[in-house]
Amino acid sequence: MTLPSLRLKSNSDRRIKAGHLWVFSNEVDTAQTPLTAFEPGQEVLLETASGKPLGLVCMSPANLICARLHSRDTAHGLGKSLLVHRFQVALSLREKLFDKPFYRLVYGDADLLPGLVVDRFGDYLVVQIATPGMERVRDAIVEALVQVLKPTGILFKNDSGARAAENLPSYVEAAHGTVPEQVELEENGVRFVAPVWHGQKTGWFYDHRMNRARLAPYVAGKRVLDLYSYIGGWGVQAAAFGASEVMCVDSSAPALDLVEQNAVLNGVAEKMAVVEGDVMDALRELKSGGEKFDVVIADPPAFIKKRKDIRNGEAAYRRLNEQAMRLLNKDGILVSASCSMHLAEDSLRDILLASSRHLDRSLIITERGFQGPDHPLHPAIPETGYIKSLFCRVLPV
């Protein structure tokens, strides 16, 4: 079958040749290949201005990123065969890195499958599709995953905001076998259950695995506060690593119920306390109540979702971290994290420094954390790197 062509303007092929996978609408020669001629999700041949093939892309013709490249070999289109190959390559990396089957199996662009995320929870897989191209081959994705991993169940968790931007429907449904409401996982030797049907994203955040492992030497025998705790990824691990007391704060009652359930699962329930409510309100109440902690973990949701949000988002990170520092004992540890792609690590560092100076405290950074190796960075696409985690010692001047 001959595929239609998407032709680039002169010199607009440089990023693609350098390794990038995205085609922007202003790079397309719309006189020769008008974007209105393509259907969302359609697979087409990407060409240079002179007609030389660059690879195969899937279209999002109404978006700024109007196409994403999935194969530089024009003989291998986006179908079951290519998906099986990509899944096997991704699996080989994860099996080298992790001794148990709990990880992000597919991380979109970095695994050369733009628009696709697959998280593995042992015998269960949770799949998120964010582009029309991947939606078009959803049945092939299931078939390929079944061939490679033979899972008990596969869940499509397709309710993200990214789908709305692509005019894709929102749905959550089992695509293969049966998937329970909660699935088990293990991270850093600590056991959890995650709410894959109704939880945030895929139900769990594997991206901070290595940063949470770093907690161990900081929390032994200490009183710990975990802000935006969700189901206890940081807080329950802190308790399991030897913290004397852990308080988890989150606005979601169902999430805090799972904090307590996960604490019981690891035999640390007597160390755990939960507070339901707005985090900033809780910080003010804790301060007015004279509460102090040896370690405070601040891992909020993304305050900066778009570039236009940078200024307000940075101010929100400043307020959060400054209030967190107010609750630290004289020689305390602040773990400040961000999942905002548009917040540079240097900006987070400057925010922490300014916050500490405003409180007349001295701050040093003892460790810097990134996302785990099951969320690899594509060197041509800096947007694939989004996690920052700074471990800070906060002292009197």
Residue pairs with C-beta under 8 A, 6 or more apart in sequence:
3 43
3 44
3 45
3 56
3 77
4 33
4 37
4 38
4 42
4 44
4 45
5 33
5 44
5 45
5 46
5 47
5 51
6 23
6 28
6 33
6 38
6 44
6 45
6 46
6 47
6 57
6 59
6 67
7 28
7 29
7 32
7 33
7 47
7 48
7 49
7 51
8 16
8 23
8 27
8 28
8 29
8 46
8 47
8 48
8 49
8 54
9 27
9 28
9 29
9 49
10 49
11 49
12 27
12 28
12 49
13 48
13 49
13 54
15 22
15 380
16 23
16 46
16 54
16 55
16 69
17 54
18 380
19 378
19 379
19 380
20 380
20 381
21 68
21 69
21 70
21 109
21 112
21 114
21 378
21 380
21 381
22 65
22 67
22 68
22 69
22 114
22 381
23 46
23 57
23 65
23 66
23 67
23 68
23 69
24 64
24 65
24 66
25 35
25 61
25 63
25 64
25 65
25 66
28 35
28 66
29 49
35 59
35 61
35 62
35 66
36 61
38 44
38 59
38 61
39 59
39 61
40 59
40 60
40 61
40 62
40 132
40 166
40 167
41 58
41 59
41 60
41 131
41 132
41 133
41 135
41 136
42 58
42 59
42 133
42 136
43 56
43 57
43 58
43 59
43 77
43 78
43 133
43 136
44 56
44 57
44 58
44 59
44 67
45 53
45 55
45 56
45 74
46 53
46 54
46 55
46 56
46 57
46 67
46 69
47 53
47 54
48 54
53 74
54 69
54 72
55 69
55 70
55 71
55 72
55 73
55 74
56 69
56 70
56 71
56 74
56 76
56 77
56 78
57 67
57 68
57 69
57 70
57 133
58 67
58 68
58 70
58 78
58 114
58 115
58 131
58 132
58 133
58 134
58 136
59 66
59 67
59 132
59 133
60 66
60 67
60 68
60 131
60 132
60 133
60 166
62 167
63 165
63 166
68 109
68 114
68 115
68 131
68 133
69 114
70 78
70 82
70 112
70 113
70 114
70 133
71 77
71 78
71 82
76 82
76 85
78 133
78 136
78 137
79 137
79 140
80 137
80 140
80 143
80 144
80 147
83 113
83 137
83 140
83 141
83 144
84 144
84 147
84 148
86 106
86 111
86 112
86 113
87 105
87 106
87 118
87 144
87 145
87 148
87 149
88 148
89 111
90 105
90 106
90 107
90 111
91 105
91 148
91 149
93 373
93 374
93 376
94 103
94 104
94 105
94 120
94 374
97 103
97 373
97 374
98 374
100 122
100 186
101 120
101 121
101 122
101 123
102 120
102 121
102 122
102 185
102 186
102 187
102 206
103 119
103 120
103 206
103 372
103 374
104 117
104 118
104 119
104 120
104 206
104 207
104 372
104 374
104 375
105 118
105 119
105 120
105 125
105 374
106 113
106 116
106 117
106 118
107 117
107 374
107 375
107 376
107 384
108 114
108 115
108 116
108 117
108 130
108 384
109 378
109 381
109 383
109 384
110 375
110 376
110 377
110 378
110 381
110 384
111 376
113 134
114 131
114 133
114 134
115 129
115 130
115 131
115 133
115 134
116 127
116 128
116 129
116 130
116 131
116 134
116 141
117 127
117 128
117 130
117 202
118 125
118 126
118 127
118 128
118 145
119 125
119 126
119 202
119 203
119 204
119 206
120 149
121 183
121 184
121 185
121 194
121 196
121 203
121 204
122 183
122 184
122 185
123 151
123 152
123 153
124 151
124 152
124 153
124 154
124 155
124 179
124 180
124 183
124 196
125 145
125 149
125 151
125 153
125 154
125 155
126 154
126 155
126 157
126 179
126 196
126 202
126 203
127 141
127 142
127 145
127 154
127 155
127 156
127 157
127 158
127 175
128 156
128 157
128 158
128 160
128 201
128 202
129 135
129 138
129 141
129 156
129 158
129 163
129 168
130 160
130 162
130 163
130 166
130 168
131 166
132 166
132 168
134 141
135 168
138 156
138 175
142 154
142 175
142 176
145 151
145 154
145 176
146 154
146 176
151 176
151 177
152 177
152 178
153 174
153 176
153 177
153 178
153 179
153 180
154 174
154 175
154 176
154 177
154 179
155 172
155 173
155 174
155 175
155 179
155 196
155 197
156 171
156 172
156 173
156 174
156 175
157 172
157 196
157 197
157 201
157 202
157 203
158 168
158 169
158 170
158 171
158 172
159 170
159 171
159 172
160 201
163 169
163 170
164 170
172 197
172 198
179 196
179 197
181 195
181 196
181 197
181 198
182 193
182 194
182 195
182 196
182 258
183 193
183 194
183 196
183 203
184 191
184 192
184 193
184 194
185 191
185 192
185 193
185 194
185 204
186 192
187 206
187 209
187 212
187 233
187 237
188 209
188 212
188 213
188 237
189 240
190 236
190 237
190 240
190 266
191 262
191 265
191 266
192 204
192 231
192 232
192 233
192 236
192 262
192 265
193 231
193 258
193 261
193 262
193 265
194 202
194 203
194 204
194 231
194 258
195 203
195 231
195 254
195 258
196 202
196 203
196 204
197 203
198 254
199 230
199 231
199 255
200 230
204 231
204 233
205 230
205 233
206 372
206 374
206 375
207 339
207 371
207 372
207 375
207 386
207 387
208 233
208 234
208 299
208 337
208 369
208 371
208 372
208 387
208 389
209 372
209 374
210 369
210 370
210 371
210 372
210 373
211 335
211 337
211 369
211 387
211 389
212 233
212 234
212 237
214 367
214 369
214 389
214 391
215 234
215 237
215 238
215 241
215 295
215 297
215 335
216 241
216 242
218 295
218 333
218 335
218 391
219 238
219 241
219 242
219 243
219 294
219 295
220 241
220 242
220 243
221 242
221 243
221 244
222 243
222 244
222 293
222 294
222 295
222 333
223 243
223 244
223 245
223 246
223 292
223 293
223 294
223 295
224 235
224 238
224 239
224 243
224 245
224 246
224 247
224 293
224 294
224 295
224 296
224 297
225 246
225 247
225 249
225 286
225 293
225 295
225 296
225 297
225 324
225 327
226 232
226 234
226 235
226 238
226 246
226 247
226 248
226 249
226 297
227 249
227 279
227 282
227 283
227 296
227 297
227 298
227 299
227 300
227 320
227 324
228 249
228 250
228 279
228 298
228 299
228 300
228 301
229 235
229 248
229 249
229 250
229 255
229 256
229 259
229 274
230 250
230 252
230 255
231 255
231 258
231 259
231 262
232 248
232 258
232 259
232 262
232 263
232 272
234 297
234 299
234 335
235 246
235 247
235 248
235 259
235 272
235 297
236 246
236 259
236 262
236 263
236 266
236 268
236 272
238 246
238 295
238 297
239 246
239 263
239 266
239 268
239 271
239 272
240 266
240 268
243 271
243 295
244 271
245 271
245 273
246 268
246 271
246 272
246 273
247 272
247 273
247 274
247 275
247 293
248 256
248 259
248 272
248 273
248 274
248 275
249 274
249 275
249 277
249 279
249 282
250 256
250 259
250 274
250 275
250 276
250 279
251 276
251 277
251 278
251 279
252 276
253 276
256 274
256 276
259 272
259 274
260 269
260 272
260 274
263 269
263 271
263 272
275 282
279 300
279 320
280 319
280 320
280 323
283 320
283 323
283 324
283 326
283 327
284 323
286 327
287 323
287 326
287 327
291 327
292 327
292 328
292 329
293 327
293 328
293 329
293 332
294 328
294 329
294 332
294 333
295 332
295 333
295 334
295 335
296 324
296 325
296 327
296 328
296 332
296 333
296 334
296 335
297 335
297 337
298 320
298 321
298 324
298 334
298 335
298 336
298 337
299 335
299 337
299 339
299 389
300 316
300 317
300 320
300 337
300 338
301 339
302 313
302 338
302 339
302 340
302 341
303 309
303 312
303 313
303 314
303 316
303 317
303 338
303 340
303 343
304 310
304 313
304 314
304 340
304 341
304 342
304 343
305 340
305 342
306 342
307 342
309 342
310 342
310 343
313 340
313 342
313 343
314 343
314 347
314 351
317 338
317 343
317 348
317 351
318 351
318 354
318 355
321 334
321 336
321 351
321 352
321 355
322 355
322 358
322 359
324 334
324 336
325 332
325 334
325 355
325 356
325 359
325 361
325 394
326 359
328 334
328 394
330 395
330 396
331 393
331 394
331 395
332 393
332 394
333 366
333 391
333 392
333 393
333 394
334 352
334 363
334 391
334 392
334 394
335 389
335 390
335 391
335 392
336 348
336 352
336 389
336 390
336 392
337 369
337 387
337 388
337 389
337 390
338 348
338 387
338 388
338 389
339 386
339 387
340 386
341 383
341 385
341 386
343 388
345 368
345 388
345 390
348 388
348 390
349 365
349 390
352 363
352 365
352 390
352 392
353 363
355 363
356 362
356 363
356 392
356 394
360 397
361 394
361 395
361 396
361 397
362 394
362 395
362 396
362 397
363 392
363 393
363 394
363 395
364 392
364 393
364 395
365 390
365 391
365 392
366 391
366 392
366 393
367 390
367 391
368 388
368 389
368 390
368 391
369 387
369 388
369 389
369 390
369 391
370 385
370 387
370 388
370 389
371 377
371 385
371 386
371 387
375 384
375 387
376 384
377 384
377 385
378 384
